[in-house]
Amino acid sequence: MSQLNVLVDDQTKSRLDALAQRTGQSRSFLAAEAIVLYLDEYEDFFLANDALADFTDSFDVSIELAEVQWPV
């Protein structure tokens, strides 16, 4: 595991302190979890964005959602 030092404003530190006290988790644990969630969301966004760009550039034919045949 690696160490990472970050600077946050006073309000963010206060919020982190309050959440740490309420949950019984350390500030470091909560900050690391927040970073993981942030990375997950942004990686998903860029993956979807790239897939949409690839599809748009491919000139493939799209169909209406109502026409999709879903497995039962």
N, C-alpha and C positions, 0 to 999 in steps of 0.2 A: 504494500500500500504506500502511496506517495502523499506527501504533505503539500498543500496549496494554501498560500496566504492571500486573503482578499480584503480589500477595504470596502466598508459599507458606511452609509451615512448613519447618524445617531438614531433616527427613527427606525431604520431597518434593524439596527442592533437591539433596540428596545423591544421591537416586535419579536425578534428571535429569542431574546432573553425570556420574554413572557411565555412564549410557546414552549421553550425548553423547560421552564419551571412547571407549566401546566401538564406537560406530557411526561416529565421525568427523563426525557432524552437530553443528551448534550447538545450544545449549539453546533458543534462540529458535525454530529450525526444529522441533525436537521438540515444544515447547510449542504452537506453531501447529498442527502436525499433530494433536496430542492434542485440541485444541479443535475442529478440524474433525470428527474422528471422533466426539467427544461430541455435537456438534450434529447430525450425520447420524443417530446413534442415537436421540436424543430427538425430532427432527423426525419420524422414521419412527414412533416410538411414538405420538406425539400424532396423526399422520395416521391410523394404524390405530385408535386409540382413538376418534377423531371419526367414522370410517367405521362402526365398530361401534355407536356411539351413534345415528347416523343410521339404520342398519338396524334397530336395536331399536325406535326411535321410529316407524318406518314401518309396522310390523305386517306386513311382507312375509312370505311363507311361505318357510321354509327347507327344504332337503332334506338327507338324510344324505349324507355324503361317498361312501359306497359307491354311491350313485345317480348320481353325477356321471359324465357321458360325456365322457371325455378324448379329444381329437383324436389320431390316430395318424400 
